[in-house]
Amino acid sequence: MVLWELFHTFFFMGFFSFGGGYAMMPFIDAAVTKYGWMSSEQLTNMIAIAGMSPGPIAANSAILIGYSTAGISGAILAAVAILLPSVILVLTVAAFFIKWQHNPLVEAIFYGLKPLVTSLIIFAAISFARSNHLVAFDFSFRSISIWLIFVLSLFVLLKLRWNPIYVIVLSGLLGITLYS
């Protein structure tokens, strides 16, 4: 039953979630909550690992959730389920896109989807901020230090244009220093 839930969930998620892996996060969060596969904190940790790992974050998240839920078979099934719709859709779109890419209706559809994708990514960011207690500020050492890491990370990414890999490594080292 769990394997079917994993396959069904990630297959449909792969078909109906547009905008890349981060835009899928609200759907992944809803599925994890619905089926009780893991706690919100566990999901946040899994997504952090998936985001730091090479490859698409949605596939990495599916693999980690599948493995956590049903071992190796769950990981493989979740990976196939989330990637199969992309393969099907990309092959189908590729067959028609060249011919229809300048069609005004097709262009209008893409203009309509761009703000949706942005809102899904922002929604995912706000959801993770809530689950990581970034929204509820309480002046504790942990809360202040989390905010400082967040602000400094955002600053060096946007203003100093650091490579995200460096920011990930330094944030992890700060976490070790501050929380162990």
Buried (B, 14 or more C-beta within 10 A) or exposed (E): EBBEBBBEBBBBBBBEBEBBBBBBBBBBBEBBEEBEBBEBEBBBBBBBEBBBBEEBBBBBBBBBBBBBBBEEEBBBBBBBBBBBBBEEEEEEEEEEEEEEEEEEEBEEEEEEEEEEBEEBBEBBEEBBBEBBBBEEEEEEEEBEBBEEBBEBBEEBBEEEEBEEEEBBEBBEEBEEEEEE
